[in-house]
Amino acid sequence: MPPIIETDYLTLRQFVPEDADTYYTQILSDPEVMKTLSTRQPVPYEMLPSIMERRLTYWEKHGFGLFAVTIKENGILIGHCGLLKMEDIDEIEVGYALGKAYWGFGLATEAAKAALRFGFEELQLNRIVAVAFQDNAASLRVMEKIGLKFEKNTFVYNADMPLYALHRKDYRPDESFYRLHK
C-alpha cells in the first residue's frame, strides 16, 4: 500500500477508482495540461480505465509511482506527482502535472519536493532526474526550485529535452512541512 504524504497545503495519496472522472477533467482531457506531458495531446475517455488501472498497479510492481495530489484542506484532486521509471533511458524521474486552475501557486514545487524527499529518504534512490519539453518554462523552473541541476539534453519521449538531475549525496531537504504516513 503506498504511503500518504502531507505537506503544507497538499496530501499525496494513492489513486482510488473514484478519482477517475476528476482526474480525467483536471489532467487527461485538458489540451493545455497534456501538451506538457509525454503524449502532448488529450487522452480519449475510453482509455481512462486502463490509465487508472496502471496508476494502481504501478506501485505494486515497482514500490513507487504517481501519487494523486489533493488539496489538504478539502481533499479536492488537482493532479499527480511522483516517481516513475523512464522508458527510453535507465533513470527514475520525478513527474508532476496539475490542473490549470492550480498553476502558478507553487503547488507543483511543493508536491515535487515531497516526491524527491520520499525517493531519497524512504526509497534510498541514488539519483532522480526530470525532463521537460523545451517550451515548458514553468516545469523547468520547478526542476530548479527543487534542487535539480541541468545535466544535458537527451532524446526521450520522442523529443530532445533538457535533463535535470540530483544525486542523493547532494540532496538537502528544506524546512517545509513533510509528514509520511506508512
JOCORRA-V928809 format. One record per residue. OMEGA is omega in whole degrees, 0 to 359 (none if undefined). NEAR is the number of other ideal C-beta (glycine too) atoms within 10 Angstrom. Layout:
BEGIN
OMEGA/NEAR + OMEGA/NEAR
END
This chain:
BEGIN
179/7 + 177/21 + 172/15 + 178/14 + 173/23 + 172/16 + 180/19 + 187/12 + 189/15 + 166/25 + 175/21 + 186/25 + 177/19 + 171/16 + 174/23 + 182/12 + 181/11 + 179/10 + 194/18 + 186/18 + 178/13 + 178/16 + 178/23 + 182/18 + 184/12 + 190/23 + 196/24 + 182/21 + 185/16 + 182/17 + 180/9 + 178/10 + 185/18 + 178/17 + 177/14 + 183/19 + 190/20 + 180/16 + 178/12 + 178/13 + 179/9 + 182/16 + 176/16 + 182/9 + 181/12 + 180/7 + 184/12 + 180/16 + 181/11 + 177/10 + 180/15 + 178/19 + 178/12 + 179/13 + 182/22 + 185/14 + 180/11 + 179/19 + 181/18 + 183/10 + 189/10 + 184/13 + 174/11 + 181/21 + 179/22 + 172/23 + 164/28 + 180/21 + 180/32 + 173/19 + 185/14 + 185/14 + 187/9 + 177/6 + 180/9 + 177/14 + 182/23 + 179/25 + 179/25 + 175/24 + 177/26 + 185/26 + 180/22 + 170/15 + 178/14 + 182/18 + 188/9 + 181/12 + 184/13 + 181/6 + 172/17 + 188/17 + 167/20 + 181/26 + 183/20 + 173/25 + 178/22 + 173/22 + 184/20 + 183/13 + 184/11 + 177/18 + 172/15 + 181/10 + 181/12 + 184/13 + 176/23 + 178/25 + 180/18 + 180/23 + 181/30 + 175/25 + 179/22 + 179/29 + 176/26 + 181/23 + 177/19 + 181/23 + 182/22 + 186/21 + 184/14 + 183/14 + 181/15 + 176/8 + 180/18 + 185/11 + 175/15 + 181/26 + 172/19 + 175/26 + 175/27 + 174/21 + 184/18 + 183/11 + 182/9 + 183/17 + 181/10 + 179/12 + 177/22 + 177/20 + 177/13 + 180/24 + 179/25 + 181/14 + 181/14 + 172/25 + 177/17 + 181/22 + 177/11 + 180/12 + 182/12 + 169/9 + 180/12 + 180/17 + 178/11 + 179/18 + 178/16 + 179/10 + 173/13 + 185/12 + 171/20 + 178/18 + 177/21 + 184/24 + 174/18 + 177/23 + 182/12 + 181/15 + 180/8 + 184/12 + 175/18 + 177/7 + 177/13 + 183/9 + 182/5 + 183/12 + 179/12 + 177/17 + 181/10 + 175/14 + 181/9 + none/7
END
